[in-house]
């Protein structure tokens, strides 16, 4: 399905000075809404926090090969709320990023067709960093394509196959009174 943008979005996109902001939806212990804009934004029935602790956003690097595509979001975590949710388990929870543009007056465009969904994936590797100056929670979100090069081990035995599919009978006779001699190399 092709995306359709409003005329205000298209005008802002084609202007000589492009100003944008991010809307980030992260499912931690509950769904949290953050924005990179300097004040709160009401969009889609939610209040996106402009001073809610969003520290930085690193979009994925684009390349000519199919590789790991990830957004990295860093939040301040002075009150331990994000790191506490990490302890409850957030890997696999959703993360969504939307891109919005500002009009010529510096106000966010929030109408129909003004905000573009740019990323939808899952939390992959949460971590906490503590220094003398700050405490931050880093959330790396990956797309479902991120595990293309993941190696999954499979136990190749009757019991191992029964765990995959209990009705599979392909290994039932392999170990029952069967003996096979295999010659390897020079015979």
Phi, psi and omega per residue, in radians:
X1 nan 2.240 -3.127
X2 -1.309 2.489 3.082
X3 -1.377 2.469 3.038
X4 -2.125 2.300 -3.107
X5 -1.971 2.695 3.134
X6 -1.252 2.868 3.106
X7 -1.157 -0.583 3.098
X8 -1.130 -0.703 3.102
X9 -1.123 -0.801 -3.140
X10 -1.089 -0.705 3.105
X11 -1.108 -0.796 3.126
X12 -1.128 -0.653 -3.136
X13 -1.169 -0.596 -3.113
X14 -1.602 0.024 -3.124
X15 -1.282 2.856 -3.113
X16 -1.249 -0.385 3.123
X17 -2.158 1.909 -3.091
X18 -1.700 2.070 3.094
X19 -2.088 2.346 -3.032
X20 -2.419 2.956 3.050
X21 -2.552 2.806 3.106
X22 -1.902 2.567 2.926
X23 -2.026 2.182 -3.061
X24 -2.162 2.164 3.130
X25 -1.936 2.063 -3.090
X26 -2.189 2.242 3.096
X27 -1.596 1.724 3.063
X28 -1.767 -2.179 3.042
X29 -1.167 -0.526 2.983
X30 -2.471 3.020 -3.134
X31 -1.360 2.238 -3.134
X32 -1.993 2.509 -3.082
X33 -2.132 2.126 -3.127
X34 -2.207 2.704 3.023
X35 -2.387 2.653 3.060
X36 -1.515 -0.059 3.089
X37 -1.241 2.699 -3.004
X38 -1.300 -0.100 3.069
X39 -2.484 2.961 3.132
X40 -1.089 2.588 3.101
X41 -2.226 2.354 3.027
X42 -1.759 2.070 -3.109
X43 -2.635 2.377 3.094
X44 1.077 0.494 3.137
X45 1.400 0.145 -3.140
X46 -2.203 2.653 3.020
X47 -1.683 2.062 -3.141
X48 -1.632 2.089 -3.012
X49 -1.333 2.128 3.112
X50 -1.457 -0.414 3.096
X51 -2.190 0.739 -3.070
X52 -1.671 0.177 3.076
X53 1.856 0.154 3.097
X54 -1.208 2.044 -3.041
X55 -1.668 -0.837 3.103
X56 -2.806 2.820 3.100
X57 -2.334 2.284 3.059
X58 -2.115 1.851 3.095
X59 -1.196 2.851 3.142
X60 -1.178 2.662 3.023
X61 -1.443 2.328 3.131
X62 -1.589 2.447 3.139
X63 -2.472 2.998 -3.103
X64 -1.493 -0.072 3.118
X65 -1.944 2.769 3.104
X66 -1.397 1.918 -3.124
X67 -2.446 -2.932 -3.069
X68 -1.222 2.132 -3.122
X69 -1.897 2.060 -3.039
X70 -2.502 2.539 2.932
X71 -1.790 2.448 3.043
X72 -2.046 2.174 3.130
X73 -2.035 2.268 3.109
X74 -2.021 2.204 -3.131
X75 -2.027 2.538 2.981
X76 -1.285 2.543 -3.047
X77 -2.418 0.947 -3.096
X78 -1.134 -0.692 -3.074
X79 -1.555 0.120 3.113
X80 1.159 0.208 -3.081
X81 -1.187 -0.683 -3.126
X82 -1.280 -0.794 -3.138
X83 -1.143 -0.552 3.051
X84 -1.119 -0.668 3.110
X85 -1.227 -0.523 3.055
X86 -1.045 -0.688 -3.124
X87 -1.147 -0.469 3.118
X88 -1.382 -0.266 3.128
X89 1.727 1.863 -3.136
X90 -2.109 -0.086 -3.121
X91 -1.096 2.257 -3.102
X92 1.682 -0.213 3.067
X93 -1.244 2.794 -3.038
X94 -1.431 2.647 2.994
X95 -2.447 2.296 -3.130
X96 -2.269 2.447 3.114
X97 -2.198 2.322 3.098
X98 -2.119 2.617 3.123
X99 -1.999 2.269 3.082
X100 -2.139 2.726 3.120
X101 -1.972 2.754 3.081
X102 -1.786 2.520 3.089
X103 -1.369 -3.073 -3.082
X104 -1.143 -0.319 3.096
X105 -1.583 -0.046 -3.126
X106 1.510 0.216 3.116
X107 -1.667 2.523 3.139
X108 -1.216 2.433 3.029
X109 -1.503 2.041 -3.022
X110 -2.214 0.253 -3.138
X111 -1.406 -3.090 3.093
X112 -1.113 2.225 -3.123
X113 1.434 0.198 -3.116
X114 -1.770 -0.320 -3.113
X115 -2.032 2.233 -3.069
X116 -1.812 2.168 3.021
X117 -1.202 2.200 -3.084
X118 -1.989 -0.330 -3.080
X119 -2.748 2.412 3.009
X120 -2.516 2.044 -3.096
X121 -2.680 -2.661 -3.057
X122 -2.308 2.635 3.074
X123 -1.202 2.223 -3.082
X124 -1.931 -0.890 -3.066
X125 -2.428 1.634 3.064
X126 -1.427 2.522 3.086
X127 -2.640 2.805 3.133
X128 -2.125 2.392 3.112
X129 -2.154 2.242 -3.129
X130 -2.127 2.222 3.057
X131 -2.279 -3.121 3.122
X132 -1.133 -0.497 -3.038
X133 -1.694 -0.498 -3.008
X134 -2.733 2.816 3.004
X135 -2.194 2.117 -3.105
X136 -2.205 2.648 3.056
X137 -1.976 2.126 -3.108
X138 -1.804 2.239 -3.131
X139 -2.119 2.057 3.077
X140 -1.823 2.153 3.123
X141 -1.846 2.389 3.130
X142 -2.113 2.751 3.095
X143 -1.446 2.929 3.070
X144 -1.058 -0.325 3.122
X145 -1.395 -0.075 -3.012
X146 -1.145 -0.395 -3.057
X147 -1.746 0.467 3.140
X148 -1.046 -0.634 -3.095
X149 -1.723 0.214 3.120
X150 -1.241 2.414 3.102
X151 -1.741 2.126 3.087
X152 -1.863 2.171 3.124
X153 -1.505 2.435 3.095
X154 -2.194 2.283 3.076
X155 -1.336 1.977 -3.096
X156 -1.642 1.516 3.098
X157 -2.743 3.014 3.126
X158 -1.053 -0.827 -3.139
X159 -1.150 -0.668 3.121
X160 -1.125 -0.720 3.129
X161 -1.244 -0.572 3.100
X162 -1.106 -0.496 3.090
X163 -1.237 -0.512 3.109
X164 -1.382 -0.755 -3.094
X165 -2.700 1.940 -3.062
X166 -1.216 -0.305 3.138
X167 -1.643 -0.051 3.134
X168 -1.310 2.159 -3.116
X169 -1.925 0.213 -3.055
X170 -1.119 -0.442 -3.122
X171 -1.809 0.084 -3.070
X172 -1.098 -0.644 -3.057
X173 -1.765 0.001 -3.069
X174 -1.179 -0.740 -3.084
X175 -1.703 -0.133 -3.133
X176 -1.458 1.803 3.075
X177 0.880 0.591 3.101
X178 -1.946 2.358 3.095
X179 -2.361 2.224 -3.133
X180 -2.219 2.304 3.066
X181 -1.798 2.222 3.140
X182 -2.022 2.229 3.060
X183 -1.688 2.334 -3.077
X184 -2.227 2.355 3.141
X185 1.392 -2.613 -3.135
X186 -1.287 2.312 -3.118
X187 -1.935 nan nan
